[in-house]
Amino acid sequence: MHDKKELACHLEYFDNLKTKREKWNNTWGELKKYVCPQTESSKIIFDSTSIWSREQLASGLQSLMVNPAMNWFGINLSEALGYNDDETEIPADLAYLSQAIQNRILSVFNNPASNFYNQIHEFFLNLTAYGTGVFYVEEDLNIQGGLFFRNISLNECYFEENKFGFVGSMYRLFSMQAKAAAAKWSDNKKLAEQAVKTPDEKLEILHIVTLNNETASRENNNKESRKNRTANNLVYSSKYIYLEERELLSSAGYTYFPFLVTRWIKEEGEPYGYAPAYHVLPDIKLLNSLRQITLKVAQKQLDPPLLVPKDGYYLPLYTTPGSVNFYRNGIADKIVPLTGMENIMPTEVEQNQCRDAIYKAFYVDIFRMQKENKEMTAMEVQIRNEEQMRMMAPMVGRIETEFLNPLINIVYTSLIKYNKLPELESAQLAPQIRPEYISPLTGAQKSSSINAIEQVLGFFQRSGIVNMFPDIYDNIDFDKVLKLFVELKGAPQTILKTEQEVTQARQQRKIAQMQQMQQTV
């Protein structure tokens, strides 16, 4: 009885979510029509600027943020929770442990069976087209690494935000063939009968993932060791419902929230995000209309309507090359084209204004080099490129917070759960990790700090103040400057020696200098 009541509450809440999402459906329909028409049979597209720009932005985000050819993130264990609080011994080589965890996580992403990089491209395409992307993470012990990834169509997803501004529950309505549903839920007699009658019929299945209770929520956020958690600690419940019959098919759970919902730009109180194309949709429509008019005018100019005397020519007229038309003798009137169409041709200026607005909305300038009236130095090109990348700081920060951070932590906890991090065997606790992203987009946000360091050091050299006050450099800790510079540049921390190695090298250098001085005396 309790299960039926709970099921009825879920379905009532789902109907409420559908009602709230109706205002977004029209907007997404417009975006689908003009920005990604390849997903439907549309013949109204006369300009591909928005289509190409969206693909450029999606490809650029993947290349600059999650490039498979580089280690696009690092792991910071210096603030590992649990080590200091529980007075646990810190590993001697923290840099080695960080690198080992990073490599293990990257191996999951790089595993072809997980399908990560294929799906991440589809995710960025959805995010840049509709303003909201949904990425699904599922465990599968048959895959090396134990995880596979999938981009989920936004059209299937219904959700709201929690009090923290994140999406913590998901109602996903998707279609499934009867034969596939019967194979997945083999103990359901209704599905088995349906599979026999109409095996290819599409059935609507509702997948609901929500928090179990407040206790589970608190447990998911406390400082308890992840290493000691078990598979039975299911923080999120998972229910599959056969919607037509309003029947519960199965009930299970997750130790993590498997749907990573990311918004491009979001207004307060709105669960769904706004896409780059949303703000320039009028320009996209106008450019499409101008191109349509241009084509019509060009067609009429090349093959114009004709003015033909009513009684002087034998019909039908033939306008193909080399054709012959007959007319009566004594007719002075000739066939002439209907003119006056050339004055309504849309100008290139109007079309280029629309294109420029679309390019700016999709940040195309970041991913291609614009032509300049003067030659630029390499430094000028770099500074200009970093300035453009800094314009994407809010979006990059949101992608890291809502998508990459939970994604990396899910992979990390999964590796611990299945004992695939042997480097942690010596640690009594599995430390909390903090990802640090190593990408051109992230680096551009830090470039102001790098420039400040370079300007301060450059000031000492240019001003000549060092010649007057040689001991002024005593105010600067150059060891910290170097470490900060390496961190801001995104270089691997493994290139730096440990403090013990640096101290030992300096001591040996001092001993060698003292011995040399003694030999000189």
Wavefront OBJ file of the C-alpha trace (Angstrom):
o trace
v 0.000 0.000 0.000
v 2.829 2.343 0.860
v 4.535 1.602 -2.485
v 1.375 2.445 -4.444
v 0.950 5.704 -2.565
v 4.595 6.624 -3.153
v 4.250 5.729 -6.836
v 1.163 7.951 -7.149
v 3.066 10.852 -5.558
v 5.938 10.396 -8.010
v 3.577 10.385 -11.001
v 1.725 13.454 -9.734
v 5.019 15.284 -9.267
v 6.091 14.199 -12.766
v 2.924 15.713 -14.259
v 3.747 18.942 -12.433
v 7.271 18.950 -13.898
v 5.856 18.410 -17.392
v 3.566 21.405 -16.981
v 6.401 23.641 -15.803
v 8.589 22.614 -18.749
v 6.015 23.455 -21.434
v 7.296 27.031 -21.841
v 10.741 25.662 -22.673
v 9.488 23.242 -25.320
v 8.675 26.034 -27.804
v 12.105 27.611 -27.313
v 13.877 24.282 -27.789
v 11.764 23.642 -30.892
v 12.941 26.932 -32.421
v 16.569 26.183 -31.561
v 16.267 22.689 -32.988
v 14.816 24.090 -36.203
v 17.534 26.688 -36.838
v 20.639 25.493 -34.945
v 20.561 21.698 -35.280
v 18.108 20.953 -38.138
v 19.892 17.691 -38.954
v 17.843 16.103 -36.173
v 14.591 16.673 -38.082
v 13.416 16.855 -41.701
v 13.482 20.618 -42.221
v 13.652 22.478 -45.530
v 13.563 26.013 -44.203
v 17.309 26.461 -43.668
v 19.031 28.771 -46.157
v 22.079 29.706 -44.055
v 24.389 27.418 -42.056
v 26.181 30.038 -39.919
v 24.478 29.042 -36.650
v 24.883 25.310 -37.388
v 28.597 25.666 -38.091
v 29.155 28.018 -35.133
v 27.531 25.594 -32.690
v 29.740 22.740 -33.891
v 32.815 24.969 -33.631
v 32.000 25.891 -30.019
v 31.310 22.276 -29.010
v 34.523 21.037 -30.634
v 36.491 23.916 -29.121
v 35.220 23.190 -25.614
v 36.205 19.558 -25.894
v 39.613 20.419 -27.341
v 40.377 23.105 -24.744
v 38.861 21.454 -21.653
v 38.849 17.633 -21.990
v 41.380 16.936 -24.709
v 42.240 13.202 -24.814
v 45.732 14.059 -26.069
v 46.686 15.712 -22.776
v 46.291 15.270 -19.018
v 43.506 17.826 -18.720
v 43.284 17.782 -14.926
v 45.450 17.197 -11.881
v 44.695 15.969 -8.366
v 45.442 18.108 -5.306
v 45.899 16.116 -2.093
v 47.532 18.871 -0.049
v 44.140 19.658 1.515
v 43.130 16.018 1.903
v 40.241 15.804 4.365
v 40.680 13.213 7.084
v 44.473 13.247 7.257
v 44.751 16.206 9.560
v 41.432 15.767 11.333
v 42.086 12.128 12.238
v 45.824 12.670 12.788
v 46.550 10.096 10.139
v 50.076 9.865 8.809
v 50.483 11.718 5.523
v 52.226 9.734 2.759
v 55.833 10.793 2.241
v 55.497 11.275 -1.482
v 52.263 13.206 -1.904
v 53.103 14.183 -5.473
v 53.492 10.509 -6.473
v 50.149 9.606 -4.899
v 48.411 12.514 -6.656
v 49.896 11.473 -9.996
v 48.894 7.848 -9.450
v 45.267 8.767 -8.714
v 45.201 11.071 -11.734
v 46.519 8.332 -14.029
v 43.979 5.807 -12.731
v 41.077 8.200 -13.335
v 42.363 9.126 -16.798
v 42.626 5.441 -17.681
v 38.859 5.146 -17.160
v 38.173 8.098 -19.463
v 40.679 6.871 -22.076
v 39.250 3.350 -22.117
v 37.404 2.992 -25.482
v 34.796 0.723 -23.874
v 33.627 3.560 -21.605
v 32.812 5.645 -24.725
v 33.636 8.819 -22.806
v 35.136 11.057 -25.486
v 32.468 10.203 -28.069
v 29.695 10.971 -25.624
v 31.347 14.115 -24.257
v 31.241 15.618 -27.747
v 27.493 14.954 -27.989
v 27.135 16.467 -24.511
v 28.834 19.704 -25.591
v 26.702 19.800 -28.745
v 23.545 19.640 -26.613
v 24.884 22.155 -24.109
v 25.734 24.733 -26.770
v 22.499 24.183 -28.709
v 19.922 24.132 -25.902
v 21.778 25.604 -22.921
v 21.408 22.433 -20.819
v 23.317 19.160 -21.092
v 22.679 15.894 -19.251
v 25.471 13.324 -18.874
v 24.776 9.863 -17.477
v 27.258 7.686 -15.573
v 26.489 3.997 -15.053
v 28.443 1.178 -13.442
v 29.201 -1.932 -15.467
v 31.599 -4.501 -14.071
v 32.047 -6.014 -17.535
v 33.942 -2.889 -18.624
v 37.527 -2.194 -17.648
v 37.252 0.623 -15.131
v 33.690 -0.396 -14.270
v 31.951 2.668 -15.767
v 30.382 3.733 -19.023
v 29.146 7.175 -20.048
v 26.247 8.407 -22.114
v 24.824 11.722 -23.228
v 21.076 11.946 -22.533
v 18.635 13.857 -24.728
v 17.293 16.919 -22.950
v 13.862 16.181 -24.389
v 13.658 13.124 -22.087
v 14.584 14.922 -18.852
v 12.411 16.692 -16.275
v 13.910 18.147 -13.104
v 14.053 20.982 -10.606
v 16.820 22.486 -8.491
v 17.388 21.779 -4.824
v 18.005 24.502 -2.245
v 21.698 24.606 -3.156
v 21.017 25.426 -6.810
v 22.008 21.968 -8.110
v 19.905 19.258 -9.733
v 19.560 16.405 -7.248
v 16.642 14.427 -8.709
v 15.744 13.314 -12.217
v 12.566 12.171 -13.968
v 13.546 10.727 -17.339
v 10.840 9.617 -19.788
v 12.176 7.532 -22.667
v 10.868 5.067 -25.243
v 11.887 1.427 -25.421
v 10.902 -1.402 -27.753
v 8.631 -3.986 -26.172
v 11.073 -6.822 -26.863
v 13.930 -4.872 -25.256
v 11.810 -4.002 -22.220
v 10.755 -7.641 -21.826
v 14.406 -8.708 -21.942
v 15.417 -6.128 -19.323
v 12.527 -6.952 -16.952
v 12.119 -10.638 -17.721
v 9.926 -11.339 -14.682
v 7.148 -8.974 -15.847
v 4.315 -10.916 -17.502
v 2.669 -7.890 -19.139
v 5.858 -6.932 -20.907
v 6.404 -10.529 -22.011
v 2.918 -10.640 -23.530
v 3.456 -7.267 -25.182
v 6.759 -8.455 -26.669
v 5.008 -11.453 -28.259
v 2.141 -9.401 -29.759
v 4.018 -6.295 -30.938
v 7.773 -6.718 -30.339
v 8.721 -3.434 -32.082
v 6.127 -1.243 -30.398
v 7.644 1.650 -28.410
v 6.744 1.688 -24.713
v 7.136 4.727 -22.471
v 9.351 4.051 -19.454
v 9.820 6.563 -16.644
v 13.127 6.424 -14.747
v 13.068 8.267 -11.422
v 16.243 8.955 -9.420
v 15.817 10.835 -6.127
v 17.427 11.052 -2.710
v 16.428 8.256 -0.358
v 16.050 10.536 2.679
v 17.757 13.383 4.555
v 19.968 10.985 6.466
v 21.373 9.601 3.226
v 21.931 13.136 1.976
v 23.945 14.068 5.051
v 25.893 10.839 4.815
v 26.810 11.657 1.239
v 28.295 15.005 2.272
v 30.120 14.205 5.521
v 33.806 13.441 6.043
v 33.380 9.703 6.463
v 35.972 7.595 4.655
v 34.861 6.677 1.168
v 36.980 3.585 1.457
v 34.699 2.172 4.135
v 31.454 2.725 2.240
v 29.732 -0.362 0.906
v 27.531 -1.049 -2.077
v 24.517 -1.207 0.243
v 24.902 2.468 1.127
v 22.565 3.628 -1.650
v 22.129 7.359 -1.236
v 19.832 7.699 -4.285
v 16.850 5.500 -5.114
v 16.217 4.366 -8.686
v 12.759 3.345 -9.943
v 11.630 2.259 -13.414
v 7.905 2.658 -14.126
v 5.868 1.354 -17.069
v 3.955 4.574 -17.602
v 0.959 3.272 -19.547
v 0.154 0.689 -16.872
v 1.424 2.930 -14.026
v 3.335 -0.119 -12.824
v 6.645 -0.268 -10.960
v 9.072 -2.429 -12.965
v 12.099 -2.372 -10.665
v 13.589 -0.527 -7.730
v 17.296 -0.164 -6.901
v 19.673 2.654 -6.077
v 22.950 4.504 -6.573
v 25.742 5.575 -4.263
v 26.016 8.728 -6.373
v 23.705 10.898 -8.497
v 24.192 9.481 -12.016
v 22.752 12.415 -14.012
v 25.196 15.317 -14.287
v 23.102 18.329 -15.337
v 25.034 21.336 -16.631
v 23.638 24.734 -17.618
v 25.379 27.234 -19.951
v 23.819 30.409 -18.514
v 21.041 30.319 -15.961
v 18.593 32.776 -14.441
v 17.772 32.640 -10.729
v 14.976 30.170 -10.022
v 15.075 28.553 -13.474
v 16.169 24.910 -13.584
v 17.038 24.964 -17.293
v 19.820 26.967 -18.920
v 19.998 29.364 -21.837
v 22.047 28.505 -24.919
v 24.346 30.894 -26.786
v 21.921 30.730 -29.716
v 19.012 31.825 -27.521
v 20.303 35.405 -27.290
v 20.857 35.750 -31.040
v 17.838 33.761 -32.236
v 16.370 36.917 -33.879
v 19.645 37.375 -35.804
v 19.617 33.703 -36.828
v 16.043 33.996 -38.134
v 16.744 37.311 -39.867
v 19.880 35.987 -41.553
v 17.969 32.927 -42.734
v 15.228 35.151 -44.176
v 17.742 37.467 -45.864
v 19.481 34.518 -47.462
v 16.137 33.153 -48.653
v 15.248 36.532 -50.193
v 18.687 36.758 -51.795
v 18.243 33.372 -53.442
v 14.755 34.234 -54.687
v 15.915 37.544 -56.135
v 18.931 35.909 -57.759
v 16.694 33.255 -59.327
v 14.344 35.895 -60.687
v 17.237 37.919 -62.077
v 18.733 34.886 -63.795
v 15.375 33.534 -64.938
v 13.004 36.535 -64.764
v 9.265 36.539 -65.418
v 8.479 37.570 -68.978
v 6.157 40.136 -70.553
v 4.600 38.432 -73.604
v 2.058 40.010 -76.057
v -1.250 38.230 -75.614
v -2.023 37.351 -79.235
v 1.337 37.542 -80.962
v 3.082 34.267 -79.932
v 2.299 30.609 -80.118
v 2.188 29.030 -76.657
v 3.748 27.399 -74.799
v 6.965 29.423 -74.705
v 10.299 27.603 -74.522
v 13.068 29.210 -72.441
v 15.700 26.493 -72.605
v 18.968 27.225 -74.473
v 18.629 26.783 -78.249
v 14.834 26.644 -78.177
v 12.663 28.228 -80.907
v 9.454 30.219 -80.347
v 7.086 31.141 -83.189
v 5.116 34.364 -83.551
v 2.749 35.834 -86.151
v 4.087 38.012 -88.928
v 3.585 41.719 -88.436
v 3.843 41.625 -84.667
v 6.136 44.416 -83.493
v 5.990 43.714 -79.750
v 8.825 41.630 -78.362
v 9.122 39.373 -75.326
v 10.863 41.332 -72.582
v 11.785 40.461 -68.974
v 9.920 41.993 -66.060
v 12.520 44.197 -64.361
v 12.732 46.165 -61.118
v 13.748 43.241 -58.869
v 17.422 44.227 -58.480
v 16.674 47.099 -56.113
v 15.322 44.861 -53.309
v 18.390 42.643 -53.016
v 19.450 42.420 -49.305
v 22.869 43.941 -48.806
v 25.928 42.028 -47.640
v 26.267 44.528 -44.802
v 22.976 43.425 -43.261
v 23.890 39.763 -43.556
v 27.393 40.277 -42.159
v 25.967 42.108 -39.146
v 23.846 39.054 -38.356
v 26.811 36.722 -38.870
v 29.034 38.770 -36.578
v 26.396 38.635 -33.832
v 26.153 34.845 -34.198
v 29.945 34.435 -34.192
v 30.256 36.463 -31.002
v 27.470 34.530 -29.257
v 29.246 31.249 -30.025
v 32.738 32.644 -29.203
v 33.970 31.692 -32.653
v 36.762 34.292 -32.411
v 38.443 32.155 -29.751
v 38.732 29.166 -32.055
v 39.864 30.849 -35.250
v 42.389 33.568 -36.083
v 40.772 36.727 -37.413
v 42.427 38.747 -40.152
v 44.046 41.936 -38.931
v 45.153 45.072 -40.773
v 48.618 44.831 -39.222
v 51.085 42.142 -38.344
v 50.877 40.994 -34.731
v 53.706 39.604 -32.652
v 53.407 36.209 -30.982
v 52.970 37.944 -27.616
v 50.158 40.147 -28.962
v 48.387 37.101 -30.392
v 48.674 35.273 -27.058
v 47.402 38.249 -25.035
v 44.475 38.767 -27.371
v 43.561 35.083 -27.293
v 43.672 35.027 -23.470
v 41.459 38.110 -23.279
v 38.854 36.387 -25.440
v 39.047 33.204 -23.362
v 38.502 35.189 -20.151
v 35.112 36.210 -21.526
v 34.084 32.571 -21.070
v 35.033 32.496 -17.374
v 31.427 32.177 -16.040
v 30.591 29.323 -18.404
v 33.885 27.506 -17.792
v 33.382 27.784 -14.028
v 29.861 26.379 -14.280
v 31.001 23.453 -16.449
v 33.722 22.621 -13.932
v 31.379 22.917 -10.924
v 28.287 21.164 -12.283
v 29.921 18.607 -14.542
v 33.662 17.924 -14.272
v 33.995 18.034 -10.453
v 31.221 15.475 -9.731
v 32.279 13.384 -12.739
v 35.861 12.989 -11.516
v 34.700 12.291 -7.958
v 32.292 9.598 -9.187
v 35.126 7.861 -11.040
v 37.395 8.211 -7.994
v 34.888 6.682 -5.572
v 34.149 3.892 -8.061
v 37.856 3.007 -8.252
v 38.004 2.868 -4.446
v 34.818 0.822 -4.266
v 36.239 -1.897 -6.537
v 39.776 -1.747 -5.064
v 41.342 -0.390 -8.245
v 43.591 2.107 -6.453
v 46.360 -0.059 -4.965
v 48.351 3.109 -4.180
v 45.887 3.787 -1.349
v 46.371 0.417 0.312
v 48.889 1.869 2.754
v 46.532 4.709 3.731
v 43.987 4.085 6.460
v 41.646 6.614 4.878
v 40.871 7.429 1.249
v 41.512 11.175 1.003
v 39.080 13.642 -0.442
v 40.401 14.954 -3.745
v 40.214 18.372 -5.356
v 40.590 18.381 -9.154
v 42.685 21.151 -10.681
v 42.100 21.680 -14.373
v 44.962 22.034 -16.823
v 43.546 23.521 -19.996
v 43.983 26.661 -22.098
v 40.542 27.931 -21.037
v 41.313 27.480 -17.350
v 44.812 28.864 -17.799
v 43.421 32.006 -19.410
v 41.503 32.762 -16.208
v 44.815 32.637 -14.305
v 46.766 34.713 -16.806
v 46.214 37.949 -14.867
v 48.114 36.488 -11.887
v 50.911 35.327 -14.198
v 51.136 38.777 -15.779
v 51.276 40.395 -12.330
v 54.242 38.198 -11.314
v 56.051 38.944 -14.564
v 55.419 42.692 -14.202
v 56.787 42.786 -10.639
v 59.958 40.909 -11.565
v 60.294 42.932 -14.746
v 60.031 46.156 -12.742
v 63.085 45.206 -10.656
v 65.117 44.615 -13.808
v 63.983 47.653 -15.806
v 64.063 50.219 -12.998
v 67.664 49.481 -11.965
v 66.599 49.554 -8.302
v 68.593 46.359 -7.732
v 71.818 48.234 -8.442
v 71.028 50.747 -5.686
v 69.614 48.240 -3.192
v 71.045 44.774 -3.914
v 69.353 43.261 -0.875
v 65.859 44.197 -2.084
v 65.418 40.681 -3.487
v 65.440 39.407 0.099
v 61.755 40.413 0.238
v 60.801 37.813 -2.358
v 60.569 34.078 -1.743
v 61.642 32.834 -5.162
v 60.853 29.220 -4.261
v 57.207 30.192 -3.756
v 57.277 32.325 -6.913
v 58.466 29.357 -8.969
v 55.900 26.946 -7.482
v 53.079 29.451 -8.006
v 54.214 30.092 -11.576
v 54.281 26.360 -12.359
v 50.812 25.948 -10.843
v 49.313 28.895 -12.760
v 50.850 27.708 -16.015
v 49.306 24.280 -15.469
v 52.596 22.399 -15.694
v 52.755 18.990 -13.947
v 53.924 19.241 -10.342
v 56.140 16.217 -10.927
v 58.700 18.434 -12.677
v 59.514 20.021 -9.302
v 61.835 18.398 -6.808
v 60.647 17.760 -3.290
v 61.667 20.196 -0.545
v 63.983 17.548 0.869
v 65.747 17.121 -2.482
v 66.087 20.890 -2.910
v 67.537 21.292 0.610
v 69.980 18.448 0.028
v 71.134 19.901 -3.308
v 71.720 23.327 -1.739
v 73.656 21.861 1.140
v 75.897 19.938 -1.248
v 76.451 23.118 -3.267
v 77.470 25.039 -0.135
v 79.896 22.274 0.908
v 81.438 22.274 -2.578
v 81.831 26.073 -2.474
v 83.430 25.956 0.967
v 85.875 23.253 -0.146
v 86.757 25.295 -3.214
v 87.398 28.378 -1.082
v 89.643 26.367 1.279
v 91.648 25.033 -1.638
v 92.024 28.562 -2.988
v 93.351 29.834 0.374
l 1 2 3 4 5 6 7 8 9 10 11 12 13 14 15 16 17 18 19 20 21 22 23 24 25 26 27 28 29 30 31 32 33 34 35 36 37 38 39 40 41 42 43 44 45 46 47 48 49 50 51 52 53 54 55 56 57 58 59 60 61 62 63 64 65 66 67 68 69 70 71 72 73 74 75 76 77 78 79 80 81 82 83 84 85 86 87 88 89 90 91 92 93 94 95 96 97 98 99 100 101 102 103 104 105 106 107 108 109 110 111 112 113 114 115 116 117 118 119 120 121 122 123 124 125 126 127 128 129 130 131 132 133 134 135 136 137 138 139 140 141 142 143 144 145 146 147 148 149 150 151 152 153 154 155 156 157 158 159 160 161 162 163 164 165 166 167 168 169 170 171 172 173 174 175 176 177 178 179 180 181 182 183 184 185 186 187 188 189 190 191 192 193 194 195 196 197 198 199 200 201 202 203 204 205 206 207 208 209 210 211 212 213 214 215 216 217 218 219 220 221 222 223 224 225 226 227 228 229 230 231 232 233 234 235 236 237 238 239 240 241 242 243 244 245 246 247 248 249 250 251 252 253 254 255 256 257 258 259 260 261 262 263 264 265 266 267 268 269 270 271 272 273 274 275 276 277 278 279 280 281 282 283 284 285 286 287 288 289 290 291 292 293 294 295 296 297 298 299 300 301 302 303 304 305 306 307 308 309 310 311 312 313 314 315 316 317 318 319 320 321 322 323 324 325 326 327 328 329 330 331 332 333 334 335 336 337 338 339 340 341 342 343 344 345 346 347 348 349 350 351 352 353 354 355 356 357 358 359 360 361 362 363 364 365 366 367 368 369 370 371 372 373 374 375 376 377 378 379 380 381 382 383 384 385 386 387 388 389 390 391 392 393 394 395 396 397 398 399 400 401 402 403 404 405 406 407 408 409 410 411 412 413 414 415 416 417 418 419 420 421 422 423 424 425 426 427 428 429 430 431 432 433 434 435 436 437 438 439 440 441 442 443 444 445 446 447 448 449 450 451 452 453 454 455 456 457 458 459 460 461 462 463 464 465 466 467 468 469 470 471 472 473 474 475 476 477 478 479 480 481 482 483 484 485 486 487 488 489 490 491 492 493 494 495 496 497 498 499 500 501 502 503 504 505 506 507 508 509 510 511 512 513 514 515 516 517 518 519 520 521
